[in-house]
């Protein structure tokens, strides 16, 4: 198995695919352009990722010492660069890491990752991807003269996660790999891939793109990161795609329905939906009835509450972003299951914005609802907000977007208010940003 793991010390060109959703057909290795990051490498164990992060940042594993540890990090300010020009450029291979999740060779790990249907919990995978993304960025920004990093690297956005058609049984080892693919002045884009061992080779499961930002040693302001130098045409294409991704994110934000009115086509869509809900007996704007096989959006909601304990803190003593993603995903999955009446399968995750950190001790409120449906597909939005124990003021921290596929056709979802109509259009936009698969293959999909 180890020889097979070493053979996969490459990232395929398939990581660049801009399409969304499940990939159709099997991957042809002969036709793929392969971009070699390293010729030989040894994967680290998934359980050691967070230990390495603590070592890099210099934090204590004891919650009682967290204040003292953060005070000591103030001394690292002198290692921060005054400008990006003062930092040595890095290559993509400098940040490349492989992490092994040995579910097959170490069965004692399985229970943490196991669903009741004997599949792998996708929420746990989100946690692992988040930790790996941070570690990759620390490899890119490593200062050899300093024992600890003066940077505080945090997840700013999950740009997208696309799932491929491959089995995810818990009896086979999983390997994560990734590297920095684009760099701005204070931000980095990270490409990651997850594969699972089948026979003697690892087969693709998902591709992920995260955006990370660098902050100073106290996590109070931005900090410069090392520039990135592409070394081959494939790496130049990765870097170019990173630039395009940045432009797409800016454009998507500028056309947000919170800032701009819907397009003419979108306004027509909402008006037609409204007309379809008028009661033909009364011919009144106030009398609303649902069409056949439909449900009001407000009736698709589910909510949950989490108390944020120290156990779920990250290396900067805020609540771990992977924990937030796992909780939001599991609530979103339950919402899709309750709405569709059958087991849903996640096919895409995108545009998760980490707007504000969640402090240890906060009350975390999660609200999930189906905001768009089409055939077998559901677009689920999860809104996250926190309230401190000292006051009742609620603050939005995250908005999560998940695309699920059901085993059967799901009801149409209809907005009742203008606000819900905007949620519907926003869900439609996210859904249309992915390429819809043709066939539903239960053995190839992922559960919570």
N, C-alpha and C positions, 0 to 999 in steps of 0.2 A: 504493500500500500504506500509506503514511504517513497519508493521509486516512482510510483504513479503521481504522487504529490509533487515531486521535484520536476516531473515532466511538464507540469502545468504552470511553471513559473513564467507565463506569458499572459499578455492581455490581448484579446482578439479585437480586430477592427469592428466587430459587431457591437462593441461598447459605444461606438459613435452614432448608432442608428437613432435618428431623431423621432421616429414613429413611437406611438404610445400603445400599450396593451400587449396582449399575448402575441408572440411571433408565430407565424404559420409555417408548418413544415419543420423538418429536422434540419440541423445545421450541417453544412457540408464543409468539413475542415479543409479539403483540397482547394475549394474556391475562396475561402476566407483569406483576407490579408492579415497576417499575424505580425504584431509589433512586439519585439522581444525586449522586455524590461531587464531581466537578468537571466543569465544562463544557468545559474544554480542558486538556490536559496532554501532556507529551512523555515517552514511555517512555525509561528509561535502558537501556543495553546490559547484558545479563546478566553480561558479563565485568567490569563496573565495580562490581558490588555489593560484592564483598569489598574492592576498593580504597577505596570510600566508608566501609566499616566500619573499615578501618585508619586512615583519616583522622579519623573521629569519635573513636576510642579513643586515637589517637596512638601506635600501635605501629610498630615497625620491621619492614621486610620481610627483614631479615638476622637469621638465627637467633642469630648471635654476640652481637647487641645486645639480645636479649630480656630479659635480667635487668635491664639498665640502664633499658629502656623501662618495665618494670613498677615499678621503683623510682620513676621520675618520676611515675607515676600516683598515688602516695601523696599528692602535693601537691594533688590534686583533692578531697581529703576536705572541704575548707572549703566546697565548692559543694553538698554533700549537704544535703537538707532535713531539719530536725529532726522534722517531722511532715508529713502529707499536706496539711494545711490551709495550709501555707506555700507550696504549689505552685499555679501558675495552672491552671485547668481547660482542657482541650483538647477539640476537636471531632473527630469521626471523619474528617472530610476533611483535618484537619491531618496525619494519618499516612498518608493514601492515597498509594500508589506504584504505578507500572506499570513492569514490566521486560520488555524485548523479547529474545527468543532467535531471531535471524534465520537460521534454518536454510535457509529458501528463498532469501533475498536474499544470504546469505553462506555458500555451500556448504562453505567451508573449515572451518566449525564442526561439520559433521555427523559426522565420524569419532568424535569424543568421545562423541556421543550415539547411535551406531549399533549395532544388534545384527546378528548374522549373517543374520537373516531380513529385514533392511532395515526394521526398525521402530525405535522410539525406546526407549532404555534408561530404564526407570522409576527405577533406582537413581540416575541422574544428576538426574532430576527431583526426587527427594527431597533431594539436596544443594542444589539451587537454592531449593527451598521453605524449607529451614532457614535459609539465608543471608538470604533475603528477609524472613522472619519477624523476625529480629533487627533488620534495618535499619528495618522498619516501626516497631518499638518505640522505636528511637532517634529517629525522627521525632516520635513522640508525646511523648517526654521531653526534647526538644531545649531546651537552655539558650542563649539568644541572647547572653548576656554571657560565655559560656565558649567558647573555641576547641575544647576537647575535652570529651567527656561524662565526668562523674565516675561514671557508672553502668557496671556490668558486667552486661549483659543476656545471659542464657543460656536455652536451651530446656529447659523442665521436662518437657513432655509433648506428644506428638503425640496429640491427643484423637481425631481421626478424619480419614481421607481417603477420600472417596467418589468413584468414577470414573463418569463419564457415558458414554453410548453415542455415541462419535464416533471418527472415524478418527485414527490417530496415525502418519501417514507422515512420513518425514524431509525431504520436499521442500517443506514449508510452514512459515512463521514461526509461532512460539509466543509468546504473551504471558501473563505473570503479573501479577496485580493483587491488592492487599490493603490492609487497614487494621486498626487496633485496634477491636474491637467490644465489649469489656467490660474493666473495670479494677477490681481490688481495691485493697488498700493497697500491696502490693509485687509483685503479679502482673498480667499482662495476657493477654487472649485475643485472638488474631489470626485473622481470617478471610481466606483467600486463594483465588483462583480462577485456573485455568489454561485458556486458550482457544487454539485453533489456527485459522490463517487458511484459509478455504475460499472460493474465489472472491474476493469483495470484503468479506467479513465474517468476524469471529472467532466460532467456535462453541465452546461449553463442552466441556471435557475432564474436569476434576475440581474438586471443592471440598475445601478443607482447613481444619481448625481446629487451631491450635497454642496451647499455653499457655507463656508466657515469664515468667521471674522476673527482678527487678532486684536486683542485689547492689551492695555498695559498690565503690569504685574498685580495691580489691585483691582483690575477689571472695571476701571472707571472711565477710560478714554481709549481711542483707537491707537494702534501701534503698527509700524511698518513691518512688512514681511519681505523675504528675499525674492528678487525677481526670478522668473523661470525662463530657461533657455531651451527651446526645442532643438533636438539633435538630428531629426530625420523628417522626411515628408509626412510620415504618419503622425509624428508628434506635432508637427506644424498644423496638421489638420485638426488634431485634438485641441490645440490652443485656439485656432480659428473658431472652432465650434463653441469654445468657452466664451469668446467675444460675442458670438451670435446669441448665445444663451443669456448673456448679460443684457444685450439689447432687447431681447424678447421679454425679459422680466420687467425692464423699465417700461416697455410699451404696454404690457399687460396691466401694470400698476396705473399708468396714466389714463387708460381707458376703463378703469374700474367703475362699476355702477354706483359706487359711493362718490365718484367725482363727475361722471358724465352720464347724460340721459341715454337710455337704450337706443339702439339703431332703429331705423324705420322698419326693418324686417322683424326685429325683436318686439317692437310695439304692436305690430300686426299679430304676431304669435300670441301675445298676452290678450289682446282684444278678442281674438277668435276663441281662446280658452274661456274667456268671460262669457261670450255669447253662448257657448256650449253648455254653460251651467245655468242659464236662465230657464225658469219654469214656463213651459209653453202654455200652461193653463192660465196663468196670471198676467203674463207679459209685463213683468215688473222688474225694475233694476234691483229691488230689494229681495226678491224671491229667488233663491239659488237652490238648484238641485244638482246632484252628481250624475254624470253620464254612466252608462253600464261599465262595470269592471274598472271603477275609479275610486280614489280615496282622497279626502282632503289632506293637504300637506300637514296641517296642524295635528292631525291624528296619527302621524308617523313618528312623533317625538318620543325619545327616551332620555332620561336624565340619570346622573350618578353624582356621588359626592365622595371625595377622597380626602383624608387627613394626611398631610405631607410630613411624614416622619423622617428623622435623620437617616434611617436606613436607605432612603431613596435619594440621598444627596450625591452631587457630582464632586469632582475634585476641587471645585471652588465653593463648596458648601451651599450651593443652590440645588433645587430639585433637578435630577438627571433628566435631560431632554428625551432620552430613550424611554424612560418610565412614562413620561407624558404621552409619547407616541403610542406606547403599548396600551395604556388605559383608554386613549381616544379611539384607537383601532378596535379594541374589543367591544367598546360601546357601539361603535359604528357597525361592526359585524352583527351584534345583537339586534340593532335597529333594522338592518337589511334582512335578517332572518325573520324577525317579527312581521315586517311589512310584506315580504315576498312569500311567506308561508312554506319555505323550504330552505335547505342549507345554501348560503351564498358563498361565493369564492371571490377573493380579491384578485383583480387583474391589473390595477394601477393605483399608485399613490402620487399625488403631486401638489406643489404649491403649499407646503406647510411652512407658515411663517412663525418664527419665534420672536414675538413682538416685545415681550417683557419677561424677565426671569421670574421664576416661582421660588419664593423664599421657603425655607424649612419652617414648618409650623403653620403654613397657610392652609386654608380650606379651599380645595380645588373643586369647582363646579363644572361638570361636563354636560353639555346638551347636544343631542344628536337628532338629526331628522333627514328623511329622504327628500331631496329637493328637485330631482329630475329622474324620469324613468323612460326607457325605450326598450321595447321587446323584453329580453331577459335581463336587462341591465338597470342598475340603480346607482345614482350618484348620491353619496351620503356626505353631509357636512356636519362636522363636530366642532362646536364652539367651546372654548375653555376660558374660564375666568376664575380669579382668586379673590378671597377676602381674608384679611389678616385677623388674628384672634383679638386684636385691640379695637377694631372698628368693623362696621358692616359694609363698607364701601367696596363695590365689586369692580375689578379691573380686568379687561380682556388680555389674555396672554398669548393665545394661539388660536388659529383656525385651521382645521384639518380637512382635506378633501380625499375621499376614497371612492374608487369605482369598483362595484361588485357585479358579479354575474350569478344569476339564479339558475337552478335546474329547470325551471319552467317560466313561462311568461308571467310578468309581474303586473299588478294593477297600474293604471295611469295615476299620476299624482297631480292634483289641481290646487293652485294657490287660491286663497280666499281674499287676501288683502293685497295692497300695493307692495308692502314690504315682502310678503311671501312671493309675489310675482318677481321681485328683484332677485330673491334667492333662487327661484326657478331658472331665471336667465343666467345667473352666475353658474349654477350647476350645469346648465346646458353648454356653456362655454368651456367648462372644464372637461365635460364628457366629449365634446367635439375636438378637443386637443389630442385625443388618443385615437389610434387606429383600431376599429372594432374587429375582433376576431370572428371568424365564420362559424366555427364549430365549438360546442361545449364538450370538453373532455374532462370528466371528473377526476380521473387519475393524474391529471397534469396540473391541478390547481391547488391553491393554498387556503388553509382555514385559519381560525384565530389561534 
